[in-house]
Amino acid sequence: MNLVEYGSYRKRVYKKGKRKGETEEEQKCFWFATDFPVGRKNVANLVQRGRMRWKIENEGFNTQKRQGYHLEHQYSKDYQAMKNHYYLTQIGHMVAQAMEAWEKLWSQSRQSREQRHQRVLESFKKVRLKENREEIARRIQIRLEPE
């Protein structure tokens, strides 16, 4: 395990409030953990890729929090249930991203984002799985036991 520390300075200009027009120098410090060997030749590349990964993860988290996934809501007090809910949210977000990548195809349908998502959800309900029919047909019972 290797750690890389990266710091940057930038000037922040206040655009609103009592400090409007004032500038302040901000320092940001980032740490990246990696299993790659770190040396003078590759440290800049590692930092750049670490920042790109952080940006991707942060944008996904912000999307899940603010654009209809309601990530900030605590649906349960049970830790395992919260993890399961988050995994399902991640899967839903991944499906939505795939749909948005197909925007050229969807733009011809002239439907809103919500309508498109609803159509995909309905198609999941209608399509029958061909694999593992015996397992799907078998009746099961799920019991949750309190800890």
VOMAR-423340 format. One record per atom (N, C-alpha, C): x, y, z; atom name; residue number from 0. Coordinates in Angstrom, 3 decimals, padded with zeros to 6 digits, m for minus. Layout:
ATOM       east      north         up   atome   num
ATOM          X          Y          Z      CA   NUM
...
***
This chain:
ATOM       east      north         up   atome   num
ATOM    000.856   m001.169    000.000       N     0
ATOM    000.000    000.000    000.000      CA     0
ATOM    000.898    001.226    000.000       C     0
ATOM    000.618    002.144   m000.886       N     1
ATOM    001.374    003.392   m000.970      CA     1
ATOM    000.407    004.565   m000.862       C     1
ATOM    000.860    005.634   m000.258       N     2
ATOM    000.071    006.855   m000.132      CA     2
ATOM    000.752    007.978   m000.900       C     2
ATOM   m000.058    008.771   m001.568       N     3
ATOM    000.433    009.952   m002.273      CA     3
ATOM   m000.323    011.144   m001.720       C     3
ATOM    000.422    012.179   m001.331       N     4
ATOM   m000.201    013.412   m000.847      CA     4
ATOM   m000.059    014.461   m001.934       C     4
ATOM   m001.150    015.165   m002.192       N     5
ATOM   m001.141    016.202   m003.221      CA     5
ATOM   m001.820    017.425   m002.645       C     5
ATOM   m001.186    018.554   m002.773       N     6
ATOM   m001.772    019.805   m002.300      CA     6
ATOM   m001.818    020.808   m003.422       C     6
ATOM   m002.826    021.660   m003.387       N     7
ATOM   m002.915    022.713   m004.401      CA     7
ATOM   m003.427    023.985   m003.745       C     7
ATOM   m003.035    025.102   m004.319       N     8
ATOM   m003.489    026.410   m003.873      CA     8
ATOM   m004.286    027.043   m004.988       C     8
ATOM   m005.307    027.769   m004.600       N     9
ATOM   m006.055    028.533   m005.586      CA     9
ATOM   m006.675    029.734   m004.909       C     9
ATOM   m006.989    030.734   m005.707       N    10
ATOM   m007.633    031.922   m005.176      CA    10
ATOM   m009.131    031.773   m005.328       C    10
ATOM   m009.822    032.022   m004.255       N    11
ATOM   m011.283    031.948   m004.267      CA    11
ATOM   m011.814    033.364   m004.243       C    11
ATOM   m012.728    033.673   m005.158       N    12
ATOM   m013.361    034.985   m005.216      CA    12
ATOM   m014.795    034.816   m004.749       C    12
ATOM   m015.162    035.543   m003.713       N    13
ATOM   m016.529    035.472   m003.193      CA    13
ATOM   m017.453    036.232   m004.135       C    13
ATOM   m018.552    035.579   m004.509       N    14
ATOM   m019.497    036.176   m005.456      CA    14
ATOM   m020.773    036.660   m004.789       C    14
ATOM   m021.005    036.222   m003.545       N    15
ATOM   m022.230    036.586   m002.847      CA    15
ATOM   m021.918    036.946   m001.402       C    15
ATOM   m022.877    037.549   m000.767       N    16
ATOM   m022.792    037.782    000.668      CA    16
ATOM   m021.963    038.989    001.055       C    16
ATOM   m021.632    039.070    002.331       N    17
ATOM   m020.901    040.210    002.885      CA    17
ATOM   m019.495    040.326    002.311       C    17
ATOM   m018.914    039.204    001.918       N    18
ATOM   m017.535    039.206    001.429      CA    18
ATOM   m017.449    039.269   m000.101       C    18
ATOM   m018.525    039.684   m000.759       N    19
ATOM   m018.573    039.735   m002.213      CA    19
ATOM   m017.412    040.571   m002.748       C    19
ATOM   m016.697    040.012   m003.722       N    20
ATOM   m015.567    040.696   m004.338      CA    20
ATOM   m014.239    040.427   m003.657       C    20
ATOM   m014.248    039.919   m002.447       N    21
ATOM   m012.995    039.616   m001.747      CA    21
ATOM   m012.396    038.329   m002.295       C    21
ATOM   m011.070    038.245   m002.194       N    22
ATOM   m010.399    037.020   m002.601      CA    22
ATOM   m009.702    036.402   m001.397       C    22
ATOM   m009.585    035.099   m001.450       N    23
ATOM   m008.939    034.357   m000.367      CA    23
ATOM   m008.184    033.194   m000.995       C    23
ATOM   m006.998    032.932   m000.483       N    24
ATOM   m006.226    031.812   m000.999      CA    24
ATOM   m006.604    030.559   m000.220       C    24
ATOM   m007.002    029.523   m000.954       N    25
ATOM   m007.399    028.263   m000.339      CA    25
ATOM   m006.346    027.202   m000.618       C    25
ATOM   m006.125    026.370    000.370       N    26
ATOM   m005.248    025.227    000.173      CA    26
ATOM   m006.098    023.971    000.277       C    26
ATOM   m005.934    023.094   m000.673       N    27
ATOM   m006.624    021.807   m000.639      CA    27
ATOM   m005.575    020.718   m000.594       C    27
ATOM   m005.826    019.721    000.221       N    28
ATOM   m004.888    018.620    000.366      CA    28
ATOM   m005.633    017.311    000.091       C    28
ATOM   m005.045    016.479   m000.732       N    29
ATOM   m005.650    015.202   m001.092      CA    29
ATOM   m004.668    014.077   m000.790       C    29
ATOM   m005.213    012.952   m000.384       N    30
ATOM   m004.428    011.744   m000.153      CA    30
ATOM   m004.991    010.658   m001.053       C    30
ATOM   m004.104    009.933   m001.695       N    31
ATOM   m004.514    008.832   m002.540      CA    31
ATOM   m003.813    007.570   m002.079       C    31
ATOM   m004.573    006.515   m001.875       N    32
ATOM   m004.010    005.209   m001.530      CA    32
ATOM   m003.978    004.370   m002.797       C    32
ATOM   m002.867    003.706   m003.039       N    33
ATOM   m002.713    002.918   m004.247      CA    33
ATOM   m001.843    001.701   m003.973       C    33
ATOM   m001.998    000.691   m004.809       N    34
ATOM   m001.106   m000.457   m004.711      CA    34
ATOM   m000.022   m000.394   m005.790       C    34
ATOM   m000.018    000.682   m006.586       N    35
ATOM    001.038    000.894   m007.558      CA    35
ATOM    002.286    001.427   m006.866       C    35
ATOM    003.463    001.077   m007.354       N    36
ATOM    004.673    001.689   m006.803      CA    36
ATOM    004.706    003.172   m007.172       C    36
ATOM    005.116    004.008   m006.232       N    37
ATOM    005.123    005.451   m006.439      CA    37
ATOM    006.564    005.915   m006.575       C    37
ATOM    006.831    006.653   m007.619       N    38
ATOM    008.159    007.210   m007.843      CA    38
ATOM    008.051    008.566   m008.512       C    38
ATOM    009.167    009.209   m008.728       N    39
ATOM    009.169    010.541   m009.347      CA    39
ATOM    008.578    010.523   m010.752       C    39
ATOM    008.761    009.440   m011.470       N    40
ATOM    008.307    009.384   m012.857      CA    40
ATOM    006.790    009.219   m012.984       C    40
ATOM    006.166    008.552   m012.014       N    41
ATOM    004.738    008.268   m012.175      CA    41
ATOM    003.845    008.990   m011.164       C    41
ATOM    004.389    009.787   m010.257       N    42
ATOM    003.564    010.392   m009.214      CA    42
ATOM    002.546    011.377   m009.801       C    42
ATOM    002.952    012.168   m010.802       N    43
ATOM    002.012    013.124   m011.398      CA    43
ATOM    000.853    012.397   m012.074       C    43
ATOM    001.155    011.305   m012.770       N    44
ATOM    000.121    010.511   m013.430      CA    44
ATOM   m000.830    009.884   m012.404       C    44
ATOM   m000.269    009.365   m011.306       N    45
ATOM   m001.108    008.772   m010.260      CA    45
ATOM   m002.042    009.811   m009.640       C    45
ATOM   m001.520    011.002   m009.382       N    46
ATOM   m002.344    012.070   m008.811      CA    46
ATOM   m003.449    012.460   m009.789       C    46
ATOM   m003.107    012.612   m011.056       N    47
ATOM   m004.107    012.990   m012.060      CA    47
ATOM   m005.214    011.938   m012.145       C    47
ATOM   m004.849    010.680   m012.170       N    48
ATOM   m005.857    009.616   m012.251      CA    48
ATOM   m006.670    009.506   m010.963       C    48
ATOM   m006.027    009.733   m009.829       N    49
ATOM   m006.755    009.740   m008.561      CA    49
ATOM   m007.795    010.842   m008.514       C    49
ATOM   m007.432    012.026   m009.005       N    50
ATOM   m008.383    013.140   m009.046      CA    50
ATOM   m009.540    012.837   m010.001       C    50
ATOM   m009.227    012.215   m011.142       N    51
ATOM   m010.288    011.864   m012.088      CA    51
ATOM   m011.249    010.859   m011.464       C    51
ATOM   m010.710    009.874   m010.763       N    52
ATOM   m011.570    008.876   m010.115      CA    52
ATOM   m012.427    009.518   m009.041       C    52
ATOM   m011.829    010.391   m008.244       N    53
ATOM   m012.582    011.084   m007.197      CA    53
ATOM   m013.719    011.879   m007.820       C    53
ATOM   m013.444    012.570   m008.939       N    54
ATOM   m014.468    013.373   m009.605      CA    54
ATOM   m015.629    012.498   m010.071       C    54
ATOM   m015.306    011.356   m010.670       N    55
ATOM   m016.352    010.444   m011.145      CA    55
ATOM   m017.208    009.953   m009.974       C    55
ATOM   m016.549    009.522   m008.887       N    56
ATOM   m017.285    009.019   m007.726      CA    56
ATOM   m018.126    010.121   m007.089       C    56
ATOM   m017.576    011.330   m006.992       N    57
ATOM   m018.290    012.432   m006.373      CA    57
ATOM   m019.492    012.858   m007.209       C    57
ATOM   m019.333    012.885   m008.525       N    58
ATOM   m020.455    013.237   m009.392      CA    58
ATOM   m021.570    012.204   m009.277       C    58
ATOM   m021.203    010.920   m009.223       N    59
ATOM   m022.215    009.875   m009.053      CA    59
ATOM   m022.941    010.005   m007.731       C    59
ATOM   m022.197    010.286   m006.673       N    60
ATOM   m022.814    010.454   m005.349      CA    60
ATOM   m023.752    011.648   m005.349       C    60
ATOM   m023.323    012.769   m005.935       N    61
ATOM   m024.181    013.952   m005.981      CA    61
ATOM   m025.441    013.696   m006.802       C    61
ATOM   m025.305    012.960   m007.888       N    62
ATOM   m026.480    012.613   m008.693      CA    62
ATOM   m027.451    011.774   m007.873       C    62
ATOM   m026.934    010.786   m007.166       N    63
ATOM   m027.788    009.921   m006.363      CA    63
ATOM   m028.430    010.692   m005.214       C    63
ATOM   m027.787    011.714   m004.747       N    64
ATOM   m028.310    012.482   m003.620      CA    64
ATOM   m029.353    013.504   m004.062       C    64
ATOM   m029.154    014.121   m005.225       N    65
ATOM   m029.976    015.269   m005.588      CA    65
ATOM   m030.892    015.082   m006.787       C    65
ATOM   m030.797    013.992   m007.518       N    66
ATOM   m031.583    013.886   m008.748      CA    66
ATOM   m032.543    012.704   m008.731       C    66
ATOM   m033.296    012.570   m007.682       N    67
ATOM   m034.381    011.606   m007.668      CA    67
ATOM   m034.100    010.268   m007.035       C    67
ATOM   m032.868    010.010   m006.594       N    68
ATOM   m032.567    008.730   m005.965      CA    68
ATOM   m032.757    008.786   m004.439       C    68
ATOM   m032.918    009.985   m003.894       N    69
ATOM   m033.201    010.193   m002.466      CA    69
ATOM   m032.192    009.489   m001.564       C    69
ATOM   m030.917    009.630   m001.883       N    70
ATOM   m029.880    008.952   m001.120      CA    70
ATOM   m029.769    009.485    000.302       C    70
ATOM   m030.126    010.748    000.517       N    71
ATOM   m029.959    011.314    001.854      CA    71
ATOM   m030.982    010.778    002.859       C    71
ATOM   m032.036    010.131    002.377       N    72
ATOM   m033.067    009.611    003.272      CA    72
ATOM   m032.630    008.283    003.876       C    72
ATOM   m032.795    008.154    005.172       N    73
ATOM   m032.449    006.902    005.851      CA    73
ATOM   m033.704    006.024    005.870       C    73
ATOM   m033.716    005.001    005.054       N    74
ATOM   m034.888    004.152    004.927      CA    74
ATOM   m034.959    003.084    006.009       C    74
ATOM   m033.897    002.901    006.747       N    75
ATOM   m033.881    001.868    007.771      CA    75
ATOM   m032.834    002.217    008.816       C    75
ATOM   m032.967    001.631    009.984       N    76
ATOM   m031.943    001.773    011.015      CA    76
ATOM   m031.048    000.538    011.067       C    76
ATOM   m031.404   m000.464    010.295       N    77
ATOM   m030.629   m001.694    010.208      CA    77
ATOM   m029.492   m001.487    009.207       C    77
ATOM   m028.256   m001.686    009.653       N    78
ATOM   m027.087   m001.422    008.819      CA    78
ATOM   m027.100   m002.254    007.543       C    78
ATOM   m027.413   m003.534    007.645       N    79
ATOM   m027.424   m004.402    006.464      CA    79
ATOM   m028.501   m003.953    005.475       C    79
ATOM   m029.648   m003.541    005.985       N    80
ATOM   m030.716   m003.058    005.100      CA    80
ATOM   m030.279   m001.780    004.385       C    80
ATOM   m029.573   m000.903    005.086       N    81
ATOM   m029.083    000.318    004.455      CA    81
ATOM   m028.070    000.001    003.355       C    81
ATOM   m027.180   m000.969    003.610       N    82
ATOM   m026.217   m001.363    002.586      CA    82
ATOM   m026.935   m001.943    001.374       C    82
ATOM   m027.914   m002.799    001.610       N    83
ATOM   m028.670   m003.395    000.504      CA    83
ATOM   m029.367   m002.317   m000.312       C    83
ATOM   m029.977   m001.350    000.376       N    84
ATOM   m030.666   m000.263   m000.315      CA    84
ATOM   m029.673    000.531   m001.161       C    84
ATOM   m028.492    000.790   m000.606       N    85
ATOM   m027.496    001.551   m001.363      CA    85
ATOM   m027.023    000.774   m002.585       C    85
ATOM   m026.828   m000.551   m002.452       N    86
ATOM   m026.428   m001.359   m003.606      CA    86
ATOM   m027.498   m001.294   m004.700       C    86
ATOM   m028.753   m001.366   m004.309       N    87
ATOM   m029.833   m001.275   m005.295      CA    87
ATOM   m029.875    000.105   m005.946       C    87
ATOM   m029.588    001.143   m005.164       N    88
ATOM   m029.511    002.493   m005.712      CA    88
ATOM   m028.385    002.579   m006.734       C    88
ATOM   m027.244    001.968   m006.416       N    89
ATOM   m026.111    001.960   m007.342      CA    89
ATOM   m026.497    001.262   m008.647       C    89
ATOM   m027.187    000.135   m008.544       N    90
ATOM   m027.605   m000.602   m009.740      CA    90
ATOM   m028.570    000.242   m010.569       C    90
ATOM   m029.525    000.879   m009.903       N    91
ATOM   m030.478    001.742   m010.609      CA    91
ATOM   m029.776    002.889   m011.313       C    91
ATOM   m028.806    003.489   m010.634       N    92
ATOM   m028.058    004.588   m011.233      CA    92
ATOM   m027.256    004.105   m012.439       C    92
ATOM   m026.691    002.907   m012.333       N    93
ATOM   m025.925    002.340   m013.440      CA    93
ATOM   m026.834    002.108   m014.661       C    93
ATOM   m028.025    001.591   m014.424       N    94
ATOM   m028.977    001.366   m015.522      CA    94
ATOM   m029.366    002.704   m016.152       C    94
ATOM   m029.594    003.718   m015.307       N    95
ATOM   m029.952    005.044   m015.822      CA    95
ATOM   m028.820    005.633   m016.659       C    95
ATOM   m027.582    005.433   m016.234       N    96
ATOM   m026.445    005.928   m017.003      CA    96
ATOM   m026.356    005.232   m018.359       C    96
ATOM   m026.628    003.941   m018.381       N    97
ATOM   m026.616    003.213   m019.656      CA    97
ATOM   m027.707    003.745   m020.578       C    97
ATOM   m028.869    004.034   m020.001       N    98
ATOM   m029.962    004.571   m020.807      CA    98
ATOM   m029.597    005.944   m021.367       C    98
ATOM   m028.965    006.761   m020.552       N    99
ATOM   m028.597    008.097   m021.011      CA    99
ATOM   m027.484    008.035   m022.050       C    99
ATOM   m026.660    006.997   m022.003       N   100
ATOM   m025.624    006.828   m023.023      CA   100
ATOM   m026.264    006.523   m024.384       C   100
ATOM   m027.450    005.985   m024.366       N   101
ATOM   m028.180    005.675   m025.594      CA   101
ATOM   m029.083    006.843   m025.993       C   101
ATOM   m028.697    008.031   m025.640       N   102
ATOM   m029.551    009.207   m025.820      CA   102
ATOM   m029.997    009.396   m027.266       C   102
ATOM   m029.146    009.091   m028.232       N   103
ATOM   m029.537    009.272   m029.627      CA   103
ATOM   m030.746    008.408   m029.972       C   103
ATOM   m030.759    007.186   m029.455       N   104
ATOM   m031.908    006.315   m029.714      CA   104
ATOM   m033.152    006.832   m029.002       C   104
ATOM   m032.964    007.273   m027.764       N   105
ATOM   m034.109    007.721   m026.973      CA   105
ATOM   m034.648    009.070   m027.453       C   105
ATOM   m033.796    009.901   m028.029       N   106
ATOM   m034.260    011.235   m028.441      CA   106
ATOM   m035.336    011.137   m029.513       C   106
ATOM   m035.324    010.067   m030.277       N   107
ATOM   m036.346    009.888   m031.297      CA   107
ATOM   m037.711    009.558   m030.695       C   107
ATOM   m037.731    009.061   m029.457       N   108
ATOM   m039.006    008.691   m028.835      CA   108
ATOM   m039.724    009.883   m028.224       C   108
ATOM   m039.038    011.011   m028.045       N   109
ATOM   m039.614    012.245   m027.500      CA   109
ATOM   m040.336    012.026   m026.175       C   109
ATOM   m039.649    011.376   m025.280       N   110
ATOM   m040.194    011.140   m023.948      CA   110
ATOM   m039.288    011.783   m022.913       C   110
ATOM   m039.862    012.105   m021.774       N   111
ATOM   m039.070    012.679   m020.694      CA   111
ATOM   m038.193    011.601   m020.062       C   111
ATOM   m037.255    012.026   m019.254       N   112
ATOM   m036.360    011.088   m018.569      CA   112
ATOM   m037.167    010.110   m017.711       C   112
ATOM   m038.142    010.630   m016.981       N   113
ATOM   m038.962    009.776   m016.117      CA   113
ATOM   m039.758    008.762   m016.924       C   113
ATOM   m040.273    009.180   m018.068       N   114
ATOM   m041.034    008.268   m018.925      CA   114
ATOM   m040.137    007.148   m019.463       C   114
ATOM   m038.904    007.517   m019.833       N   115
ATOM   m037.967    006.508   m020.316      CA   115
ATOM   m037.645    005.503   m019.228       C   115
ATOM   m037.382    006.001   m018.022       N   116
ATOM   m037.076    005.110   m016.900      CA   116
ATOM   m038.256    004.197   m016.604       C   116
ATOM   m039.466    004.737   m016.699       N   117
ATOM   m040.658    003.934   m016.460      CA   117
ATOM   m040.799    002.839   m017.510       C   117
ATOM   m040.475    003.159   m018.762       N   118
ATOM   m040.545    002.143   m019.828      CA   118
ATOM   m039.563    001.007   m019.586       C   118
ATOM   m038.354    001.337   m019.150       N   119
ATOM   m037.366    000.286   m018.876      CA   119
ATOM   m037.826   m000.568   m017.705       C   119
ATOM   m038.353    000.069   m016.662       N   120
ATOM   m038.872   m000.679   m015.513      CA   120
ATOM   m039.971   m001.630   m015.950       C   120
ATOM   m040.887   m001.166   m016.772       N   121
ATOM   m041.962   m002.022   m017.266      CA   121
ATOM   m041.422   m003.177   m018.107       C   121
ATOM   m040.370   m002.907   m018.888       N   122
ATOM   m039.815   m003.993   m019.699      CA   122
ATOM   m039.170   m005.057   m018.814       C   122
ATOM   m038.574   m004.652   m017.684       N   123
ATOM   m038.020   m005.634   m016.751      CA   123
ATOM   m039.122   m006.527   m016.198       C   123
ATOM   m040.295   m005.968   m015.983       N   124
ATOM   m041.407   m006.746   m015.433      CA   124
ATOM   m041.984   m007.719   m016.463       C   124
ATOM   m041.927   m007.358   m017.732       N   125
ATOM   m042.564   m008.170   m018.772      CA   125
ATOM   m041.669   m009.272   m019.332       C   125
ATOM   m040.375   m009.048   m019.353       N   126
ATOM   m039.452   m010.013   m019.966      CA   126
ATOM   m039.283   m011.207   m019.044       C   126
ATOM   m039.490   m012.405   m019.578       N   127
ATOM   m039.331   m013.633   m018.804      CA   127
ATOM   m037.897   m014.118   m018.938       C   127
ATOM   m037.322   m014.513   m017.837       N   128
ATOM   m035.965   m015.051   m017.866      CA   128
ATOM   m035.992   m016.487   m018.375       C   128
ATOM   m035.103   m016.807   m019.306       N   129
ATOM   m035.059   m018.157   m019.861      CA   129
ATOM   m034.113   m019.050   m019.074       C   129
ATOM   m033.062   m018.453   m018.519       N   130
ATOM   m032.084   m019.233   m017.772      CA   130
ATOM   m032.648   m019.598   m016.401       C   130
ATOM   m032.243   m020.720   m015.909       N   131
ATOM   m032.578   m021.166   m014.554      CA   131
ATOM   m034.086   m021.198   m014.284       C   131
ATOM   m034.843   m021.717   m015.191       N   132
ATOM   m036.299   m021.757   m015.010      CA   132
ATOM   m036.702   m022.582   m013.797       C   132
ATOM   m035.928   m023.645   m013.517       N   133
ATOM   m036.261   m024.478   m012.353      CA   133
ATOM   m036.115   m023.674   m011.065       C   133
ATOM   m035.051   m022.910   m010.971       N   134
ATOM   m034.834   m022.104   m009.768      CA   134
ATOM   m035.889   m021.020   m009.624       C   134
ATOM   m036.274   m020.423   m010.740       N   135
ATOM   m037.285   m019.366   m010.693      CA   135
ATOM   m038.638   m019.947   m010.301       C   135
ATOM   m038.959   m021.153   m010.795       N   136
ATOM   m040.252   m021.768   m010.517      CA   136
ATOM   m040.348   m022.280   m009.083       C   136
ATOM   m039.192   m022.615   m008.477       N   137
ATOM   m039.204   m023.161   m007.126      CA   137
ATOM   m039.677   m022.098   m006.136       C   137
ATOM   m040.565   m022.458   m005.256       N   138
ATOM   m041.082   m021.523   m004.260      CA   138
ATOM   m040.102   m021.454   m003.094       C   138
ATOM   m039.868   m020.242   m002.637       N   139
ATOM   m038.960   m020.048   m001.505      CA   139
ATOM   m039.636   m019.173   m000.463       C   139
ATOM   m039.088   m019.216    000.713       N   140
ATOM   m039.596   m018.371    001.782      CA   140
ATOM   m038.397   m017.708    002.445       C   140
ATOM   m038.499   m016.419    002.646       N   141
ATOM   m037.410   m015.659    003.251      CA   141
ATOM   m037.869   m015.213    004.632       C   141
ATOM   m037.054   m015.503    005.632       N   142
ATOM   m037.367   m015.104    006.999      CA   142
ATOM   m036.234   m014.238    007.529       C   142
ATOM   m036.593   m013.134    008.109       N   143
ATOM   m035.615   m012.255    008.726      CA   143
ATOM   m035.701   m012.431    010.249       C   143
ATOM   m034.583   m012.731    010.829       N   144
ATOM   m034.559   m012.927    012.280      CA   144
ATOM   m033.910   m011.724    012.940       C   144
ATOM   m034.491   m011.256    014.035       N   145
ATOM   m033.874   m010.103    014.717      CA   145
ATOM   m032.535   m010.519    015.317       C   145
ATOM   m031.607   m009.565    015.349       N   146
ATOM   m030.281   m009.871    015.886      CA   146
ATOM   m030.258   m009.875    017.395       C   146
***
